[in-house]
Amino acid sequence: MTKSVVNKIKSIATVLITAMFFSCTNDVKEVRDFLADKNLPIGEAYKINHKHTDSGRVDIKMKAPVMLDFSNRENHPYNEFPKGIKITSIEKNGDSVTVEGDYAKSYRKTEVSEIKNNVVVYNYAQKNKLVTEQIYWDQKTHYFFTEKKFAFYTVTDTIFGTGFESTEDLKTWWVKNQSGVINIKE
């Protein structure tokens, strides 16, 4: 090829590339609205290992294989954990509580999370363990509740029932419909 033909091809390519860059102008709001209309997340994270610190001390650990960010929802923004989640809260005295399940959804505005499928909440200091299929966790009031069947294990008792409420550390709890042998201190 001659030098003039090569220069013409380079010039045409430069013009086309420049036109492509300037023709793709979507603002952020348009993209967010498009993703919300199609029920798509605006972000995805994989192999999450998050540690929250307060004054240099780790107080919360969270692990999840996948997190989908739906914060583009105007009324109810949320994060979804379709392959499970495990959260461990650690008190200043070293006590810890672990919450885990196969699926979770956490709503940002209300600070209420739904955790379901093979849910286990365990207080290591008290050795209290709750097993259920679904639980709601109100992070503002530090409170768990479920209307599903559950099994609650303490050092001395095993309680089965439907409907359970407790503080998030499982130290104070209420049972709605129960069965099992319970030791009562007089």
Buried (B, 14 or more C-beta within 10 A) or exposed (E): EEEEEEEEEEEEEEEEEEEEEEEEEEEEEEEBEEBBEEEEBBEEBEEEEEEEEEEEEEBBBBBBBBBBBBEBBEEEBBBBBBEBBBBBBBEEEEBBBBBBBBBBBBBBEEEBBBBBEEBBBBBBBBEBBBBBBBBBBBEEEEBBBBBEBBBBBBEEEEBBBBBBBBBBBBEEBEBEEBEEEEEEEE
